[in-house]
Amino acid sequence: MRIEVACHFRSFDGRAKCTVPHRPFFLSQLELDTRTRNTSTYWTAKKDIPMKKKHSSSLPEGAQAAKSLSQVLKESELIKDMVKESADELASVNVILNEEFSNRNRLPEVEMALEKSEAIEIKVQDASEKLAQVNQALENEVKDRHLLEQELTMVKDQREETLHAALHDALTGLPNRVLFYDRLEHGIAQATRHGWTLAVMFMDLDKFKTINDTHGHDVGDAVLQTIAKRLIENTRSDDTVSRHGGDEFLYLLMEMKEDQDAAIVAKKIISAAQVPCDVSVGQLTVNTSIGISIFPKDGTTAEALIKSADAAMYRAKQNKSGFAFASDSPTPQHEHAGKYGM
């Protein structure tokens, strides 16, 4: 809920007047979307305190709303204090006037003026009490708003954590196969629309089973995490690297100008993977085999491209060539690629 209160004291024909308009009350968006309620009340007092007019504005969202309410509460408390001060001063003036004229015969005009002044005093006192009630309600609303913001933040964080967990590998933090397939299908759609070429690379760590069998799964997991970080370091912002499962990774290379762009990336990945991994048992060196399929010549669907890259990867592993294209012939290209192998 939002309450804006402005107060203006001014002198008029020897009398003081206090105008206190209650600006719109705004409920939270969960309770009331955009409805507002306007009320205005006017009182008369005896003090000249000019203040700048406040312009109502739309309720900010999120934490800004709670911050705005807190600011309004502070301003409203100041206004309440001024109204109460005015009421007290007016009461004092009325006491003095009554004492001054108590031993004299009052003129009818003076008597009427004193009666009006006392009536004004009552109204200003009433205004002060009502402002105190409004401020208390506003303070409660500020507390409720803060609690609501905290709950919404928790829900948002939990939702993001759940979504991230559903689309990422728990061990490496890389996108999982669900997210990779989604991005690959989106990439194929973009490539088809704009006439782009893209590549899918299927990566497998050579003899990774030996590491698990010899040193245990904890060491194997540490190796996978190290390799994952290196893959991320060699991934462009538009590309995607994911853990396909076990010791297998998939890489989506977007907007290639020519097939050799994929070969350059493959060589960088092979070199990065060959750097010894520092794990609890010491340093372990890991080699990788990569199969590369190109859209659209090696497949026009996600399944076809991954299948072609998988087959090329096994061929690269068998030939120890490091990487191989799905469209490679069995001999010349592998002999050329061998110098980049492991």
C-alpha positions as CSV (number, residue, x, y, z in Angstrom):
1,M,0.0,0.0,0.0
2,R,1.2,3.5,-0.8
3,I,0.1,6.7,1.0
4,E,1.4,10.1,0.0
5,V,0.6,13.0,2.4
6,A,1.4,16.6,1.8
7,C,0.7,19.5,4.2
8,H,0.7,23.3,3.5
9,F,0.2,26.0,6.2
10,R,-0.5,29.5,5.1
11,S,-1.8,32.8,6.5
12,F,-5.0,34.1,5.1
13,D,-6.8,37.3,6.3
14,G,-5.2,37.1,9.7
15,R,-6.0,33.4,10.1
16,A,-3.8,30.3,9.5
17,K,-5.0,27.5,7.2
18,C,-3.6,24.0,7.0
19,T,-4.4,21.9,3.9
20,V,-3.7,18.2,4.2
21,P,-4.6,16.3,1.0
22,H,-4.4,12.5,1.3
23,R,-3.0,11.3,-2.0
24,P,-3.8,7.9,-3.5
25,F,-3.6,4.7,-1.4
26,F,-2.0,1.9,-3.5
27,L,-2.4,-1.7,-2.6
28,S,0.3,-4.2,-3.6
29,Q,0.0,-5.5,-7.2
30,L,-0.8,-9.0,-5.8
31,E,-3.8,-7.5,-4.0
32,L,-4.9,-4.7,-6.4
33,D,-3.3,-4.1,-9.8
34,T,-3.8,-0.5,-10.6
35,R,-6.9,0.7,-8.7
36,T,-6.4,3.8,-6.6
37,R,-8.5,5.6,-4.1
38,N,-8.4,9.4,-3.5
39,T,-9.6,11.3,-0.4
40,S,-9.0,14.9,0.6
41,T,-9.5,16.6,4.0
42,Y,-8.9,20.2,4.9
43,W,-8.1,21.7,8.3
44,T,-7.4,25.3,9.5
45,A,-4.5,26.2,11.8
46,K,-2.3,29.1,12.9
47,K,1.1,28.7,11.4
48,D,2.7,29.6,8.1
49,I,4.9,26.7,6.9
50,P,5.2,26.6,3.1
51,M,6.2,23.3,1.7
52,K,6.9,22.1,-1.9
53,K,4.0,20.2,-3.5
54,K,4.6,16.5,-4.0
55,H,3.5,15.0,-7.3
56,S,2.0,11.6,-7.2
57,S,3.8,9.0,-9.3
58,S,3.2,5.4,-10.3
59,L,4.3,2.8,-7.8
60,P,7.7,1.4,-8.6
61,E,8.1,-2.3,-8.8
62,G,10.2,-4.7,-6.6
63,A,12.5,-3.3,-3.9
64,Q,12.0,0.2,-5.2
65,A,8.3,0.1,-4.1
66,A,9.3,-0.7,-0.5
67,K,12.0,2.0,-0.6
68,S,9.4,4.5,-1.9
69,L,7.0,3.6,0.9
70,S,9.7,4.0,3.5
71,Q,10.5,7.5,2.1
72,V,6.8,8.5,2.2
73,L,6.5,7.3,5.8
74,K,9.4,9.5,6.8
75,E,7.9,12.5,5.1
76,S,4.5,11.7,6.6
77,E,5.9,11.5,10.1
78,L,7.4,15.0,9.6
79,I,4.1,16.3,8.5
80,K,2.3,14.7,11.5
81,D,4.8,16.4,13.8
82,M,4.2,19.8,12.2
83,V,0.4,19.4,12.4
84,K,0.7,18.4,16.1
85,E,3.0,21.3,16.8
86,S,0.6,23.7,15.1
87,A,-2.3,22.3,17.2
88,D,-0.3,22.8,20.4
89,E,0.7,26.3,19.5
90,L,-2.9,27.1,18.5
91,A,-4.1,25.7,21.9
92,S,-1.6,27.9,23.6
93,V,-2.7,31.0,21.7
94,N,-6.4,30.2,22.6
95,V,-5.5,29.9,26.3
96,I,-3.7,33.3,26.2
97,L,-6.6,34.9,24.4
98,N,-9.2,33.6,26.8
99,E,-7.2,34.8,29.7
100,E,-6.7,38.2,28.1
101,F,-10.4,38.7,27.6
102,S,-11.6,36.9,30.7
103,N,-11.9,40.1,32.7
104,R,-13.3,42.3,29.9
105,N,-16.5,42.5,28.1
106,R,-16.0,40.7,24.9
107,L,-17.3,42.2,21.7
108,P,-19.5,39.8,19.7
109,E,-16.9,39.7,16.9
110,V,-14.2,38.8,19.4
111,E,-16.4,36.1,21.0
112,M,-17.1,34.6,17.5
113,A,-13.4,34.7,16.6
114,L,-12.4,32.9,19.8
115,E,-15.1,30.2,19.2
116,K,-13.9,29.7,15.7
117,S,-10.3,29.5,16.9
118,E,-11.2,26.9,19.4
119,A,-13.1,24.9,16.8
120,I,-10.1,25.1,14.5
121,E,-7.9,23.8,17.4
122,I,-10.1,20.8,17.7
123,K,-9.9,20.1,14.0
124,V,-6.2,20.4,13.9
125,Q,-5.9,18.1,16.9
126,D,-8.1,15.6,15.1
127,A,-6.0,15.9,12.0
128,S,-2.9,15.1,14.0
129,E,-4.5,12.0,15.5
130,K,-5.7,10.8,12.0
131,L,-2.3,11.4,10.6
132,A,-0.8,9.2,13.4
133,Q,-3.2,6.4,12.5
134,V,-2.4,6.7,8.8
135,N,1.3,6.6,9.6
136,Q,0.9,3.5,11.7
137,A,-1.0,1.8,8.8
138,L,1.7,2.9,6.4
139,E,4.4,1.6,8.7
140,N,2.7,-1.8,8.9
141,E,2.4,-1.8,5.1
142,V,6.1,-1.1,4.7
143,K,6.9,-4.1,6.9
144,D,4.5,-6.3,4.9
145,R,6.0,-5.0,1.7
146,H,9.5,-5.9,2.9
147,L,8.4,-9.4,3.9
148,L,6.6,-9.8,0.5
149,E,9.8,-8.7,-1.3
150,Q,11.8,-11.2,0.6
151,E,9.4,-14.0,-0.2
152,L,9.3,-13.1,-3.9
153,T,13.1,-13.0,-4.0
154,M,13.2,-16.5,-2.4
155,V,10.7,-17.9,-4.8
156,K,12.5,-16.3,-7.8
157,D,15.9,-17.7,-6.6
158,Q,14.4,-21.1,-6.0
159,R,12.8,-21.1,-9.5
160,E,16.1,-20.1,-11.1
161,E,18.0,-22.8,-9.1
162,T,15.5,-25.4,-10.1
163,L,15.6,-24.4,-13.8
164,H,19.4,-24.3,-13.8
165,A,19.5,-27.8,-12.2
166,A,17.1,-29.1,-14.8
167,L,19.2,-27.8,-17.7
168,H,22.8,-28.3,-16.4
169,D,25.1,-31.1,-15.4
170,A,25.4,-31.3,-11.7
171,L,29.1,-32.3,-11.7
172,T,30.6,-29.8,-14.3
173,G,27.9,-27.1,-14.4
174,L,27.8,-27.4,-18.2
175,P,24.5,-27.4,-20.1
176,N,23.1,-31.0,-20.2
177,R,21.9,-32.8,-23.3
178,V,18.4,-31.3,-22.9
179,L,19.6,-27.7,-23.1
180,F,22.1,-28.7,-25.8
181,Y,19.4,-30.2,-28.0
182,D,17.3,-27.1,-27.5
183,R,20.1,-24.8,-28.6
184,L,21.1,-27.0,-31.5
185,E,17.5,-27.0,-32.8
186,H,17.4,-23.3,-32.4
187,G,20.7,-23.0,-34.2
188,I,19.6,-25.2,-37.1
189,A,16.5,-23.0,-37.5
190,Q,18.6,-19.8,-37.5
191,A,21.1,-21.4,-39.9
192,T,18.3,-22.5,-42.3
193,R,16.7,-19.0,-42.2
194,H,20.0,-17.1,-42.8
195,G,21.9,-19.6,-44.9
196,W,24.6,-20.1,-42.2
197,T,26.8,-23.1,-41.6
198,L,27.2,-24.7,-38.2
199,A,29.2,-27.6,-36.8
200,V,28.6,-30.2,-34.1
201,M,31.6,-31.7,-32.4
202,F,31.4,-34.9,-30.4
203,M,34.2,-35.3,-27.9
204,D,35.3,-38.3,-25.9
205,L,38.2,-38.6,-23.4
206,D,40.5,-41.4,-24.4
207,K,41.0,-44.3,-21.9
208,F,39.0,-42.4,-19.2
209,K,37.8,-45.7,-17.8
210,T,41.4,-46.5,-16.9
211,I,41.5,-43.4,-14.7
212,N,38.3,-44.3,-12.9
213,D,39.4,-47.9,-12.4
214,T,43.0,-47.0,-11.2
215,H,42.4,-43.9,-9.1
216,G,38.7,-44.0,-8.3
217,H,35.7,-42.0,-9.3
218,D,36.6,-39.0,-7.2
219,V,39.7,-38.5,-9.2
220,G,37.8,-39.2,-12.4
221,D,35.2,-36.5,-11.4
222,A,38.0,-34.0,-10.8
223,V,39.4,-34.7,-14.2
224,L,36.0,-34.2,-15.8
225,Q,35.6,-30.9,-13.9
226,T,39.1,-29.7,-15.1
227,I,38.4,-30.6,-18.7
228,A,35.0,-28.9,-18.5
229,K,36.6,-25.6,-17.4
230,R,39.1,-25.8,-20.3
231,L,36.3,-26.4,-22.7
232,I,34.5,-23.3,-21.4
233,E,37.6,-21.2,-21.8
234,N,37.8,-22.3,-25.4
235,T,34.1,-21.6,-26.1
236,R,32.9,-18.5,-27.9
237,S,29.9,-16.6,-26.5
238,D,27.6,-17.7,-29.3
239,D,28.7,-21.4,-29.0
240,T,27.6,-24.1,-26.6
241,V,29.6,-26.8,-24.9
242,S,27.7,-29.5,-22.9
243,R,28.3,-32.7,-21.1
244,H,26.6,-35.5,-23.0
245,G,27.1,-38.1,-20.4
246,G,30.1,-40.0,-18.8
247,D,33.3,-38.7,-20.5
248,E,31.5,-37.4,-23.6
249,F,31.0,-33.8,-24.5
250,L,29.2,-32.0,-27.3
251,Y,30.2,-28.6,-28.8
252,L,27.9,-26.5,-31.0
253,L,29.9,-24.1,-33.2
254,M,27.7,-21.4,-34.7
255,E,28.1,-19.3,-37.9
256,M,31.1,-20.9,-39.4
257,K,32.6,-19.3,-42.6
258,E,34.2,-22.6,-43.7
259,D,34.8,-26.1,-42.4
260,Q,38.3,-25.4,-41.3
261,D,37.0,-23.1,-38.6
262,A,35.8,-26.2,-36.8
263,A,39.2,-27.8,-37.3
264,I,40.9,-24.9,-35.7
265,V,38.6,-25.1,-32.6
266,A,39.1,-28.9,-32.5
267,K,42.9,-28.4,-32.4
268,K,42.6,-25.8,-29.6
269,I,40.4,-28.2,-27.5
270,I,42.9,-31.1,-28.1
271,S,45.8,-28.9,-27.0
272,A,43.9,-27.6,-23.9
273,A,42.9,-31.1,-22.9
274,Q,46.4,-32.5,-23.1
275,V,47.7,-30.1,-20.4
276,P,48.2,-32.3,-17.3
277,C,45.3,-32.1,-14.8
278,D,46.3,-31.4,-11.2
279,V,44.4,-33.9,-9.0
280,S,44.8,-35.5,-5.6
281,V,47.0,-38.3,-7.0
282,G,49.2,-35.9,-8.9
283,Q,49.2,-34.9,-12.5
284,L,47.2,-36.9,-15.1
285,T,47.3,-36.3,-18.8
286,V,44.2,-36.8,-20.8
287,N,43.8,-37.1,-24.6
288,T,40.5,-36.5,-26.5
289,S,39.1,-37.7,-29.8
290,I,36.7,-35.4,-31.7
291,G,34.2,-36.1,-34.4
292,I,32.9,-33.1,-36.5
293,S,29.6,-32.9,-38.5
294,I,28.7,-29.9,-40.6
295,F,25.2,-28.6,-41.2
296,P,23.6,-29.1,-43.7
297,K,25.8,-31.5,-45.6
298,D,26.2,-34.1,-42.7
299,G,22.6,-33.7,-41.5
300,T,19.7,-31.3,-41.2
301,T,18.3,-32.4,-37.8
302,A,19.8,-32.4,-34.3
303,E,19.8,-36.2,-34.2
304,A,21.4,-36.6,-37.6
305,L,24.2,-34.2,-36.8
306,I,25.0,-35.7,-33.4
307,K,24.9,-39.2,-34.9
308,S,27.3,-38.2,-37.7
309,A,29.7,-36.5,-35.3
310,D,29.6,-39.6,-33.0
311,A,30.6,-41.9,-35.9
312,A,33.4,-39.5,-36.9
313,M,34.6,-39.4,-33.3
314,Y,35.0,-43.2,-33.2
315,R,36.8,-43.1,-36.5
316,A,39.2,-40.5,-35.0
317,K,39.7,-42.6,-31.9
318,Q,40.5,-45.7,-33.9
319,N,42.9,-43.9,-36.2
320,K,44.4,-41.9,-33.3
321,S,44.0,-38.8,-35.5
322,G,42.7,-36.5,-32.8
323,F,39.7,-35.3,-34.8
324,A,37.9,-36.3,-38.0
325,F,35.1,-34.8,-40.1
326,A,32.0,-36.9,-40.8
327,S,32.5,-36.3,-44.5
328,D,36.2,-37.4,-44.4
329,S,37.4,-40.3,-46.5
330,P,39.1,-42.9,-44.4
331,T,42.7,-42.2,-45.5
332,P,44.0,-38.8,-46.8
333,Q,42.3,-36.5,-44.3
334,H,43.2,-38.7,-41.4
335,E,46.8,-38.8,-42.4
336,H,46.7,-35.0,-42.6
337,A,45.0,-34.7,-39.3
338,G,47.4,-37.1,-37.6
339,K,49.9,-34.4,-36.8
340,Y,47.3,-32.8,-34.5
341,G,46.5,-36.1,-32.9
342,M,47.6,-37.6,-29.6
